[in-house]
Amino acid sequence: MPLFFFDFADSRHCTLDDEGTECETVREARMKAVRTLTAMAKDEALDDELLDYMVSVRDDIGRVVYRATLSLAGEWPVNQQ
């Protein structure tokens, strides 16, 4: 089964995957990346008003085969804080 590496970044941290995860196809790797990305944002969305997350999926020879970015920008209307 092919090995894929999932590198995640936000505005504060970058985590490079050096272990990899087996996925049957690149589409399965994409689904795992998107699910993880949205879970990361969900956990922190209550604390921040500006979030930027990125995931890159690399194959076993280091090529980026998928990349996704998720952004959230929230703002309070005047005098609503």
Residue frames relative to the residue before (quaternion, step in Angstrom):
aa qw qx qy qz dx dy dz
M 1.0000 0.0000 0.0000 0.0000 0.00 0.00 0.00
P 0.5199 -0.6633 0.4368 0.3146 3.64 -0.91 0.87
L 0.3253 -0.7257 0.5810 0.1732 3.53 -1.20 0.70
F 0.0679 -0.7874 0.6127 0.0083 3.57 -0.93 1.00
F 0.2610 -0.7586 0.5848 0.1204 3.53 -1.17 0.75
F 0.1954 -0.8028 0.5611 0.0488 3.56 -0.81 1.10
D 0.0764 -0.7951 0.6015 -0.0085 3.57 -0.49 1.26
F 0.1028 -0.8131 0.5729 0.0092 3.57 -0.71 1.14
A 0.0013 -0.7857 0.6185 -0.0089 3.55 -1.13 0.71
D 0.0480 -0.7401 0.6668 0.0728 3.50 -1.29 0.53
S 0.7548 -0.3963 0.2482 0.4601 3.58 -1.20 -0.17
R 0.7457 0.3891 -0.2163 0.4958 3.60 1.24 -0.31
H 0.8262 0.1749 -0.0370 0.5342 3.59 0.99 -0.77
C 0.1162 -0.7401 0.6544 0.1030 3.51 -1.33 0.40
T 0.0737 -0.7976 0.5987 0.0030 3.56 -0.81 1.05
L 0.1689 -0.7839 0.5933 0.0702 3.54 -0.65 1.17
D 0.3689 -0.7330 0.5400 0.1871 3.53 -0.92 0.99
D 0.0588 -0.8173 0.5729 0.0206 3.58 -0.61 1.09
E 0.6266 0.5365 -0.3369 0.4539 3.59 1.30 0.09
G 0.2732 -0.7854 0.5069 0.2271 3.56 0.97 -0.85
T 0.2084 -0.7433 0.6266 0.1072 3.51 -1.39 0.37
E 0.4076 -0.7023 0.5264 0.2522 3.54 -0.97 0.85
C 0.0436 0.7563 -0.6501 0.0590 3.55 -0.97 0.97
E 0.5462 -0.6458 0.4230 0.3251 3.57 -1.00 0.76
T 0.8068 0.0408 0.0242 0.5889 3.57 1.00 -0.87
V 0.6343 -0.5058 0.4084 0.4183 3.55 -1.30 0.19
R 0.5980 0.5555 -0.3627 0.4498 3.61 1.12 -0.53
E 0.6325 0.5041 -0.3275 0.4885 3.59 1.05 -0.71
A 0.6280 0.5228 -0.3254 0.4758 3.59 1.03 -0.77
R 0.6278 0.5330 -0.3282 0.4627 3.59 1.01 -0.79
M 0.6613 0.5055 -0.3133 0.4571 3.59 0.89 -0.91
K 0.6451 0.5075 -0.3218 0.4720 3.59 0.97 -0.81
A 0.6481 0.5261 -0.3169 0.4503 3.59 0.94 -0.85
V 0.6864 0.4794 -0.2866 0.4657 3.59 0.85 -0.96
R 0.6462 0.5159 -0.3271 0.4575 3.60 0.94 -0.81
T 0.6701 0.4887 -0.2987 0.4721 3.57 0.94 -0.86
L 0.6312 0.5429 -0.3224 0.4505 3.58 0.98 -0.84
T 0.6995 0.4518 -0.2820 0.4765 3.60 0.83 -0.91
A 0.6183 0.5317 -0.3480 0.4625 3.61 1.07 -0.62
M 0.6254 0.5286 -0.3341 0.4667 3.59 1.01 -0.77
A 0.6783 0.4860 -0.2908 0.4680 3.57 0.88 -0.93
K 0.6296 0.5470 -0.3355 0.4381 3.57 0.96 -0.83
D 0.6653 0.5212 -0.3033 0.4402 3.58 0.94 -0.86
E 0.7842 0.3347 -0.1716 0.4935 3.59 1.01 -0.71
A 0.4800 0.7085 -0.4257 0.2939 3.61 1.20 -0.28
L 0.6422 0.5314 -0.3333 0.4404 3.60 1.08 -0.54
D 0.7079 0.4703 -0.2554 0.4609 3.59 1.17 -0.44
D 0.7907 0.2773 -0.1222 0.5319 3.60 1.07 -0.66
E 0.3798 -0.7143 0.5433 0.2244 3.54 -1.24 0.52
L 0.7648 0.2323 -0.1406 0.5843 3.57 1.22 -0.36
L 0.0656 0.8051 -0.5804 0.1034 3.54 -0.51 1.21
D 0.0026 0.7582 -0.6520 0.0077 3.53 -1.08 0.81
Y 0.0110 0.7959 -0.6029 0.0536 3.55 -0.69 1.13
M 0.0406 -0.7892 0.6125 0.0180 3.52 -1.12 0.69
V 0.0656 -0.7597 0.6444 0.0580 3.53 -1.19 0.64
S 0.0918 -0.7470 0.6555 0.0631 3.52 -1.12 0.78
V 0.1875 -0.7606 0.6135 0.1001 3.54 -0.98 0.89
R 0.1224 -0.7907 0.5988 0.0359 3.55 -0.79 1.11
D 0.4044 -0.6801 0.5459 0.2757 3.55 -1.14 0.60
D 0.7418 -0.4529 0.2740 0.4116 3.58 -1.29 0.02
I 0.6968 0.3963 -0.3006 0.5167 3.60 1.22 -0.03
G 0.6529 -0.5841 0.2824 0.3909 3.57 1.29 0.39
R 0.4906 0.6497 -0.4470 0.3706 3.61 1.23 0.06
V 0.3961 -0.6717 0.5650 0.2697 3.58 -1.02 0.79
V 0.1312 -0.8215 0.5541 0.0300 3.57 -0.60 1.20
Y 0.7828 0.0432 -0.0392 0.6195 3.58 1.28 -0.23
R 0.0066 0.7744 -0.6324 0.0173 3.54 -1.15 0.73
A 0.0157 0.7926 -0.6091 0.0244 3.57 -1.00 0.83
T 0.1470 -0.7621 0.6260 0.0752 3.52 -1.21 0.68
L 0.0796 -0.7750 0.6263 0.0286 3.55 -1.04 0.83
S 0.0204 -0.8100 0.5852 -0.0312 3.57 -0.76 1.07
L 0.0647 -0.7586 0.6475 0.0341 3.51 -1.22 0.68
A 0.0080 0.7736 -0.6332 0.0232 3.56 -0.87 0.97
G 0.0100 -0.8049 0.5927 -0.0287 3.56 -0.54 1.16
E 0.0181 -0.7919 0.6100 0.0227 3.56 -1.17 0.51
W 0.4258 -0.6823 0.5390 0.2502 3.50 -1.21 0.63
P 0.4562 -0.6263 0.5398 0.3290 3.61 -1.00 0.71
V 0.6665 -0.5042 0.3566 0.4176 3.59 -1.16 0.56
N 0.8616 0.0919 -0.1205 0.4845 3.55 -1.07 0.96
Q 0.5591 0.6109 -0.4034 0.3892 3.64 1.07 0.52
Q 0.4738 0.6736 -0.4513 0.3437 3.61 1.20 0.06
